[in-house]
């Protein structure tokens, strides 16, 4: 990080388990809004287009479209005003900053979904079970068909 003395002071204010999300993810950010004596929770959902900084200064930007107008909000990762960040969808991206989405219109704005890849042991186990079920089906069929002798 930075200077050792600053790190000691910042450590007290860092969240124990900061939200886990990546660039391109579609998220719901639950923010605590205080208006006078009242307190409410506001949800802002959109695509994470950037993440920058480290420590207490780490921020992320969420973009969404409201009434055909692009709206971006920056949030501090370690602020106590953010209650939770829910990941709704994982986007497949190859960039650290998705500022090019600002120029996109309509369906071009969508990102492909990132799928979880099964491990090699899972895929081998699935193929073995499928192959064994096919073998069982073959064994059920009669070896010498009765209609062939005629």
N, C-alpha and C positions, 0 to 999 in steps of 0.2 A: 504494500500500500504506500503510504506517504511517510511522513515524519513519525518516529516512534511515539513521541508525546501526544501527537494528534490521534494516533491510533488508540492509545490508552483511553482518551476522553471519548472517542467515538464508539468504542466497544460497548459501552453501557447503553447506547441508544440503538444499536443494531437489533433487528428482529432475530429471534432465535431460529426460526425456520421461515426464511423469505419465500414468497410465492415462486413456483417453478413454472416457467413458460419460456417459449423461444420466439424468435422473429418469425412472423408469418402466422402465428397462432391466432385464432379468433377467440377472444376472451370476454368475460363479463367482469368488470371492475366494480366491486361494491364499496362505495365511498360513504363515510359518515358526514352528513351535512348538518351544521349547527346554525339555526336561525333564531336568534334571541334566546328564549328559554327552551324552545323545542329542538328536538334532534330527530333526524330521519335518515334513512339509507337510500341512496340514489345509485342505480345501476347504469353503467355506461358500457355498452357492448360494441366491439369493433375489432379490427385487425391490428396487431402489434407491428408497427412499421419501423421502429428503431429502439435501440437500447444502448445507453451510454453511461460512462462514469463508473466509479467504484466506491465502496464504503457507503457512507451516509449520502453522498452526492449522486448515487446511482439513480438514473431516471429511465422511464420508458414512455413511448408515445403510442397512443391508440387512435386509429382513424376509423370513422364511420361516415355514412351518407345519411343526411337528414333533409328531407324535402328537396332532393336534387342538389344539395349543398354539402360539400365536404367539411367535416368537423373533426379537428384533432385536439386531443387533450394530452398534456404531459403529466405524469405522476411520478412521485418519489417512491422508490421501492420500499424504503424502510419507514415511511410515514405511518404514524398510528391512526391516521384518518382512513386508510385503506383497510377494510375488514378482511376481505379475501379477493383473490383473483381466480375465477373459475375458467378453466380452459374448455371451450366448447368444441373446438376443431383444431387439428394440427395441419398447418399449411406446409406444402413442400416448396422450399425456396432455396436459392443458391447465392443469395446476397445478404450482407449484414444490415443494410439499410434499404428499405423498400419505398424510397421516395418516388420511384417511377409510377407507383400506383396513383399518385395525385393527378397524372395526366390521362389515366385510363377511364373509359366510360362504359357503362353497361356490363355485359358479361365478361369483357376483357379484364375487368377489375378482380374477378375471382381467382383464387389460387387453387392449385391441385391439392388434394388431401394427401398427407403423408401417412402411409400405412405401416403398421408394425410388421416387421419381418420375423417370421418364425425361425427359431434356431434349427440347426441341422439335425439335432436329435429328435425334435418334435416332428419335422417333416419326414424323417426316415421311419419313425414309429407309425405315422399316419399311412405311409405308403405300404408298410408291411401289413398293417391290419386290413387295408383295402385289398392287397394281393391275396392274403389268406382267405378273405371272404369270397374272392373270385375262385380260388382253388376249391373251396367248399362247394360252390355252385357247380363246378365241373364234376366233382365226385358224385354229386347227386344224380347227374345224368347217367343213364345206362351205357355201359361200355359197348356192348354189341346190341344194336337196335333190332327188335323182333321183326320189323318191316323190311329189313335188308335181305333176309334169307329167301324171300319169295321171288 
